[in-house]
Amino acid sequence: MTLVNRRTFLQSTAAGAGLILTGTAASGAVQGANDRVRIAVAGLNGRGKSHIDGWFGQDNVEIAYLIDPDEKVLAKTVKAVQERANGKFKVKGVRDVREALDDPNLDAISVATPNHWHSLITIWAAQAGKHVYVEKPMSHDVVEGRVAVEAQKKYGVVIQHGTQRRSDAGIAGLHEAIQAGKWGKLKVSYGYCCKPRGGIGFDKVSSPPENLDWNLWRGPAVIDEFHANYHPYDWHWFWKTGNGDLNNQGTHQLDVARWAIDKDQTHPVRAMALGGRFQWGDQGETPNTMFAMAEYPNGQYVFFNVRNVNYKGYEHQVENEYYFEDGGRIVRGMYYPKGSDKGEKVKVDRGDVTPGGNWGSFITAVRANDPSMANGNVHDAHYACVLGHLMNNSYRLGEQVPFNAKAGKFGDNKDAAEHFGRLHDIMEKGVGVKDSEKYTVGPMLTFDPGTEQHTGDHAEAANTLLKDPNRKGFEIPDAAKV
């Protein structure tokens, strides 16, 4: 755990300490072998396979390490990657990420582990002078996200968030037009994460499989007992390891929603959520249905809708909408003036992004040693993740109320009441949720964007959710000591 002490080659970055995104004196621009980038991939199930494909698609990028606590997965992936490399490079498989980070010749790491590991690996990598491509969400809680930001600031490495839409010049151009007032003032930026999923059933507590290093899999998460729903995928639906679909798939749409509001806005000042885990009757903890809202200091809102329960006629929605103060709206690429059901196709210039897609843009930023070139930098990642964390935390502090159309407590926000009403109708008429079931209705939490602390009602309980406890040896460092 003495990564910093073992990094005697790290140099001070004081010259750039006052900048939002600083260049790195620790790693420097990639040199030698025609700018070859040596990268490690941590987490080899699911999304990790996409990372491997992504790096194979880049010129002169060498996968130097593959990392996974599951011995079987690791061995299988090393064999497949070595065959695919066809002698161009040799990959080493390790179970502990720290072994890869100890290699002074490693340039970067891409992180596709369960969520509870994302920030710690990002922080360790920054301390080791390695650039980081980290899957969404960058953080599992608010505090560790702030520490990741401070680590980037101190060590100057490139950190790019796995929110691929940040590499989409079309979305970038749309948001530039929105912020320039092309359709008037944006009032509500709305994201949807509505994709069908199923229940996970119940798995009894058991011994971890022999091929899994349970100590390394848990890492910072305080979990005493293993059950088979943790590994390899359904950890998403437990609070100690995942963040539900709101900050899983939904992180993409949350980030797009926040990206559209005024550029000077960071965190919301108020957030609440309600929903439930309907019908499945399983051991998962996170909601499969949610409506959430957050208000920013300038009065703009982000709304969000999670709807995973399947039903006949299910409408798949993984998308964003934009509602303007004059009553106009942008839905599925069409602009509709107030009161009109006749839309016109939105046409905007392409926006400013680093070219190459999410994989290529990261490698470009690494070669240039320029954190500002990352499509979805550490600050954008932090703001997007915190938005989801605050919504989730409201839900986690919620009280159960009867399933009905008036369950939402939105004050005088008629827009929120209307959009929740649409979700409720789907759950009642489409899914068939009965009156005997319950919504979990979270409180309206107040948040100070400057201190990143809750204030007012429910502050004590909400502030306890800003930081997860960590297991010994896997602690998130204090932001001031990173």
C-alpha positions in Angstrom: 0.0 0.0 0.0 3.0 2.3 -0.2 2.5 3.1 -3.9 3.6 6.7 -3.4 6.7 5.8 -1.5 7.7 3.3 -4.2 7.3 6.0 -6.8 10.5 7.9 -6.1 10.6 8.9 -9.8 7.6 11.1 -9.5 8.4 14.8 -9.8 6.6 17.9 -8.5 3.9 19.4 -10.7 3.9 22.7 -8.9 4.4 24.7 -12.0 0.9 23.7 -13.2 -0.8 23.4 -9.8 -3.0 26.4 -10.4 -4.5 25.0 -13.6 -7.7 23.0 -13.8 -6.0 20.3 -15.8 -2.3 20.1 -15.6 0.3 18.3 -17.7 2.2 15.5 -16.1 5.8 15.7 -15.0 5.5 12.1 -13.6 5.1 10.3 -16.9 5.7 12.9 -19.6 4.8 12.4 -23.2 5.2 8.9 -24.5 8.7 8.5 -25.9 10.5 5.8 -28.0 9.4 3.0 -30.3 7.6 5.5 -32.5 5.4 6.6 -29.6 4.3 3.1 -28.6 1.8 3.2 -25.7 2.0 0.3 -23.2 -1.3 -0.1 -21.5 -2.8 -2.5 -18.9 -6.4 -3.6 -18.8 -8.0 -4.2 -15.3 -11.2 -6.2 -15.2 -11.6 -8.8 -18.0 -15.3 -9.7 -17.9 -17.9 -7.8 -19.9 -16.7 -4.3 -20.6 -13.1 -5.4 -20.3 -13.4 -7.3 -23.5 -14.5 -4.0 -25.2 -11.4 -2.3 -23.8 -9.2 -5.0 -25.3 -10.9 -4.7 -28.7 -10.5 -0.9 -28.4 -6.8 -1.0 -27.8 -6.2 -3.5 -30.5 -7.8 -1.0 -32.9 -5.2 1.6 -32.2 -1.9 1.9 -34.0 1.2 1.1 -31.9 -0.6 0.3 -28.7 0.7 -2.6 -26.7 -1.4 -4.4 -24.1 1.3 -5.0 -21.6 -0.8 -6.4 -18.7 -4.1 -8.1 -18.2 -5.4 -7.9 -14.6 -8.2 -9.9 -12.9 -8.7 -11.6 -9.6 -10.4 -14.6 -11.3 -7.6 -17.0 -12.2 -9.7 -18.8 -14.9 -10.8 -15.5 -16.6 -7.3 -14.2 -16.5 -5.7 -17.3 -18.0 -8.3 -17.6 -20.7 -7.9 -13.9 -21.7 -4.1 -13.9 -21.6 -4.1 -16.8 -24.0 -6.6 -15.2 -26.4 -4.8 -11.8 -26.4 -1.4 -13.4 -26.9 -2.7 -15.3 -29.9 -4.4 -12.2 -31.3 -1.1 -10.2 -30.8 0.6 -12.7 -33.1 4.0 -12.0 -31.8 3.7 -8.2 -31.9 4.0 -8.0 -28.1 3.9 -10.2 -25.0 1.2 -9.7 -22.4 1.6 -10.5 -18.7 -1.3 -11.6 -16.6 -1.5 -10.6 -13.0 -4.2 -10.7 -10.3 -3.2 -7.6 -8.3 -3.3 -4.3 -10.1 -0.4 -3.0 -8.0 2.0 -5.3 -9.7 1.3 -3.7 -13.1 1.5 -0.2 -11.6 4.9 -1.0 -10.3 6.3 -1.3 -13.8 8.0 2.0 -14.7 7.6 1.2 -18.4 3.8 1.1 -18.2 2.2 4.2 -19.7 -1.5 3.8 -18.9 -4.2 1.6 -17.5 -7.8 1.2 -18.5 -10.2 0.2 -15.8 -13.2 -2.1 -16.3 -13.6 -3.5 -12.9 -16.7 -3.4 -10.7 -17.6 0.1 -9.6 -16.2 0.0 -6.1 -12.7 -0.3 -7.5 -12.8 2.5 -10.1 -11.6 5.4 -8.0 -9.0 3.6 -6.1 -7.3 2.2 -9.2 -7.5 5.7 -10.8 -5.9 7.3 -7.7 -3.2 4.6 -7.4 -2.4 5.0 -11.1 -2.2 8.8 -10.9 0.2 8.4 -8.0 2.3 6.0 -10.1 2.4 8.5 -13.0 0.1 6.4 -15.2 -2.6 7.8 -17.5 -6.1 6.4 -16.9 -9.1 5.4 -19.0 -11.7 4.6 -16.4 -15.1 3.1 -17.0 -18.2 4.9 -15.9 -18.9 5.7 -13.2 -15.5 7.0 -12.2 -16.5 7.0 -8.6 -18.6 4.8 -6.3 -19.3 7.7 -4.0 -18.9 11.5 -3.9 -15.8 11.7 -1.7 -13.6 9.3 -3.6 -14.6 11.1 -6.8 -13.2 14.3 -5.3 -10.0 12.5 -4.4 -9.6 11.3 -8.0 -9.9 14.9 -9.1 -7.2 16.0 -6.7 -5.0 13.2 -7.8 -5.2 14.3 -11.4 -4.5 17.9 -10.4 -1.4 16.9 -8.4 0.1 14.3 -10.7 -1.1 15.7 -14.0 -1.9 12.5 -15.8 -4.6 12.1 -18.4 -7.8 10.8 -17.0 -10.6 10.0 -19.4 -14.1 8.8 -18.4 -15.7 5.9 -20.3 -18.6 8.0 -21.4 -18.3 7.5 -25.1 -20.8 10.2 -26.0 -18.2 12.7 -25.0 -16.4 11.8 -28.3 -19.5 12.4 -30.4 -19.1 15.7 -32.3 -22.8 15.8 -33.1 -23.8 15.9 -29.4 -21.0 18.4 -28.7 -22.4 20.6 -31.4 -25.9 20.3 -30.2 -24.9 21.4 -26.7 -22.9 24.3 -28.0 -26.0 25.5 -29.8 -28.2 25.0 -26.8 -25.8 26.9 -24.6 -25.6 29.7 -27.2 -29.4 30.1 -26.9 -30.4 28.8 -30.4 -33.8 27.6 -29.0 -34.0 30.0 -26.0 -33.1 29.1 -22.4 -32.8 25.4 -21.5 -35.1 24.6 -18.6 -34.9 20.8 -18.2 -32.3 18.4 -19.5 -33.8 14.9 -19.4 -32.1 11.5 -19.5 -33.5 8.0 -19.9 -32.0 4.7 -19.0 -34.9 2.4 -19.9 -33.7 -1.0 -21.1 -35.3 -4.3 -20.1 -33.6 -6.4 -17.5 -34.7 -9.3 -15.3 -34.5 -10.3 -11.7 -31.4 -12.1 -10.3 -33.1 -14.4 -7.8 -31.5 -15.4 -4.5 -28.0 -16.9 -4.0 -27.1 -18.2 -0.5 -23.9 -17.3 1.3 -21.2 -19.7 0.2 -17.4 -20.0 -0.1 -15.9 -18.0 -3.0 -14.9 -20.2 -5.9 -11.2 -21.4 -5.7 -10.3 -19.5 -8.9 -11.4 -16.2 -7.4 -9.2 -14.1 -5.1 -12.0 -12.9 -2.9 -9.7 -10.5 -1.0 -8.7 -8.7 -4.2 -12.2 -8.8 -5.7 -13.6 -7.0 -2.6 -10.8 -4.6 -2.4 -12.1 -1.4 -0.7 -15.7 -2.7 -0.3 -16.6 -3.8 3.2 -18.2 -7.1 2.4 -17.9 -10.1 4.8 -19.7 -12.9 3.0 -19.7 -14.1 -0.6 -22.7 -15.1 -2.7 -22.7 -15.9 -6.4 -24.8 -12.9 -7.3 -21.7 -10.7 -6.7 -19.6 -12.3 -9.4 -19.2 -11.8 -12.3 -22.0 -9.2 -13.1 -24.8 -8.7 -10.7 -22.7 -6.7 -8.3 -24.3 -3.8 -10.1 -27.5 -4.2 -8.1 -25.9 -4.0 -4.6 -25.0 -0.7 -2.9 -21.6 -1.8 -1.6 -20.3 -2.7 -5.1 -22.6 -1.0 -7.6 -24.8 2.0 -8.1 -27.9 0.6 -9.9 -28.7 1.4 -13.5 -28.9 5.1 -12.7 -25.1 5.2 -12.4 -24.4 2.2 -14.6 -25.9 2.6 -18.1 -27.5 5.8 -16.9 -24.1 7.5 -16.3 -23.9 8.0 -20.1 -27.3 9.8 -20.2 -26.7 11.6 -16.9 -23.4 13.0 -18.3 -25.1 14.1 -21.6 -27.9 15.8 -19.6 -25.5 17.7 -17.4 -23.3 18.5 -20.4 -26.2 20.5 -21.9 -26.8 22.9 -19.0 -24.9 26.2 -18.6 -21.1 25.7 -18.6 -20.6 27.5 -15.3 -22.7 24.9 -13.4 -21.0 22.2 -11.4 -23.1 20.3 -8.9 -26.9 20.6 -8.2 -28.1 22.4 -5.0 -31.1 20.1 -4.6 -31.9 16.5 -5.6 -34.5 13.8 -4.9 -35.6 10.5 -6.3 -38.4 7.9 -5.9 -39.0 4.5 -7.3 -38.8 0.9 -6.4 -37.7 -2.6 -7.2 -40.9 -3.9 -8.5 -42.1 -7.5 -9.3 -38.8 -9.3 -9.3 -38.8 -10.3 -5.7 -35.0 -10.9 -5.7 -32.1 -10.1 -3.4 -31.0 -7.0 -5.4 -31.0 -3.7 -3.6 -31.0 -1.0 -6.2 -34.3 0.2 -7.9 -35.4 -1.1 -11.2 -37.7 1.9 -11.6 -36.9 5.5 -10.7 -37.8 9.1 -11.4 -35.2 11.6 -10.2 -34.7 15.3 -10.4 -31.9 17.7 -9.5 -31.9 21.5 -9.5 -28.8 23.6 -10.3 -27.9 27.0 -8.8 -29.1 28.8 -12.0 -32.5 27.2 -11.8 -31.9 24.6 -14.6 -33.0 21.0 -13.9 -31.9 17.5 -14.8 -34.6 14.9 -14.7 -33.9 11.2 -15.0 -35.9 8.1 -15.6 -34.9 4.5 -15.0 -37.2 1.8 -16.2 -35.9 -1.8 -16.3 -39.0 -3.9 -15.7 -40.1 -5.5 -19.0 -43.7 -5.7 -20.2 -45.6 -6.1 -23.5 -45.0 -3.1 -25.7 -41.9 -2.0 -23.8 -40.5 1.2 -25.1 -36.7 1.1 -25.1 -35.4 4.5 -24.3 -31.7 5.2 -23.8 -31.6 8.8 -24.8 -31.9 12.4 -23.9 -34.5 15.2 -24.3 -34.3 18.9 -23.9 -37.1 21.2 -22.7 -36.9 25.0 -23.1 -38.4 27.9 -21.1 -40.7 29.0 -23.9 -42.3 25.5 -24.2 -40.2 24.2 -27.1 -38.5 20.8 -26.8 -36.0 18.6 -28.6 -37.0 14.9 -28.7 -35.2 12.3 -30.8 -33.4 14.8 -32.9 -36.5 16.9 -33.7 -37.3 20.3 -32.4 -41.0 21.0 -31.5 -42.1 24.5 -30.9 -44.5 25.1 -27.9 -47.8 23.4 -28.4 -46.9 21.8 -31.7 -46.7 18.1 -32.6 -44.9 19.0 -35.9 -41.2 18.9 -35.5 -38.3 19.9 -37.7 -35.0 18.1 -37.8 -32.3 19.7 -35.6 -29.3 20.8 -37.7 -26.2 22.0 -36.0 -22.5 22.3 -36.7 -20.3 19.6 -35.4 -18.8 20.4 -32.0 -15.3 20.5 -30.6 -14.0 17.0 -29.6 -10.6 15.3 -29.9 -11.0 13.0 -32.9 -10.5 9.2 -32.9 -13.5 8.1 -30.8 -13.2 7.3 -27.2 -10.2 5.0 -27.6 -8.3 7.0 -30.1 -8.8 10.3 -28.4 -7.4 8.9 -25.2 -4.3 7.6 -26.9 -3.9 11.0 -28.6 -4.1 12.8 -25.3 -1.6 10.3 -23.8 0.9 10.8 -26.6 0.5 14.6 -26.3 0.7 14.4 -22.5 -2.3 16.8 -22.5 -5.1 16.1 -20.0 -7.3 18.8 -21.6 -7.6 16.6 -24.8 -9.5 13.9 -23.0 -13.1 13.6 -24.1 -14.8 13.5 -20.7 -12.0 14.6 -18.4 -11.8 14.0 -14.7 -13.9 17.1 -13.8 -16.7 16.2 -16.3 -16.6 12.7 -14.8 -16.9 13.9 -11.3 -19.8 16.2 -11.9 -21.7 13.6 -13.8 -21.1 10.9 -11.2 -22.0 13.1 -8.3 -25.3 14.0 -10.0 -26.2 10.3 -9.9 -24.9 9.7 -6.4 -27.1 12.5 -5.0 -30.2 11.0 -6.7 -29.3 7.5 -5.4 -28.7 8.8 -1.9 -32.1 10.5 -1.8 -33.7 7.1 -2.8 -31.6 5.3 -0.2 -33.0 7.6 2.5 -36.5 7.3 1.3 -39.7 6.1 3.0 -42.2 3.7 1.6 -45.5 5.1 0.6 -48.5 3.4 -1.3 -48.1 3.0 -5.0 -50.1 5.9 -6.4 -49.8 8.8 -8.8 -49.5 11.3 -6.0 -46.5 9.6 -4.3 -44.0 12.2 -5.7 -43.2 15.2 -3.5 -42.1 17.8 -6.0 -43.4 21.0 -4.3 -44.6 23.4 -7.0 -42.5 21.8 -9.8 -45.3 21.0 -12.3 -42.8 19.6 -14.9 -41.5 17.0 -12.4 -45.0 16.0 -11.5 -45.9 15.6 -15.1 -42.9 13.5 -16.0 -43.3 11.3 -12.9 -47.0 10.9 -13.9 -45.9 9.5 -17.3 -43.7 6.9 -15.6 -46.4 6.0 -13.1 -48.9 5.4 -15.9 -46.4 3.0 -17.5 -45.8 1.1 -14.3 -49.5 0.9 -13.5 -51.0 0.2 -17.0 -48.1 -1.3 -18.8 -46.2 -3.3 -16.2 -49.2 -4.0 -14.0 -47.9 -2.9 -10.7 -50.7 -3.1 -8.1 -51.9 -0.7 -5.5 -50.7 -3.0 -2.8 -47.1 -2.3 -3.7 -45.0 0.6 -2.4 -42.9 3.4 -3.8 -39.8 4.4 -2.0 -39.9 8.2 -1.9 -36.6 10.0 -1.1 -36.4 13.4 0.6 -35.3 16.5 -1.2 -31.7 16.8 -0.3 -29.9 20.1 -0.2 -26.2 20.2 -1.4 -23.5 22.8 -1.3 -21.5 22.6 -4.6 -18.5 24.3 -3.0 -18.0 22.1 0.0 -19.6 19.0 -1.5 -21.6 18.5 1.7 -25.3 18.3 2.4 -27.0 21.1 4.4 -30.4 21.6 5.9 -32.9 18.8 6.5 -31.6 15.2 6.3 -28.0 16.5 6.1 -26.6 14.3 8.8 -28.0 11.1 7.3 -27.2 12.2 3.7 -23.6 13.1 4.6 -22.9 9.6 5.9 -23.6 8.3 2.3 -21.0 10.6 0.7 -18.2 8.2 1.6 -18.2 4.4 1.8 -16.2 2.7 4.5 -13.1 1.0 3.2 -11.4 -2.3 4.1 -7.9 -2.1 5.7 -5.2 -1.9 3.1 -7.6 -0.5 0.4 -8.4 2.9 1.9 -9.2 5.9 -0.3 -6.6 8.5 0.8 -7.7 11.9 2.1 -7.9 14.5 -0.8 -5.3 16.7 0.9 -2.8 13.8 1.2 -3.3 12.1 -2.2 
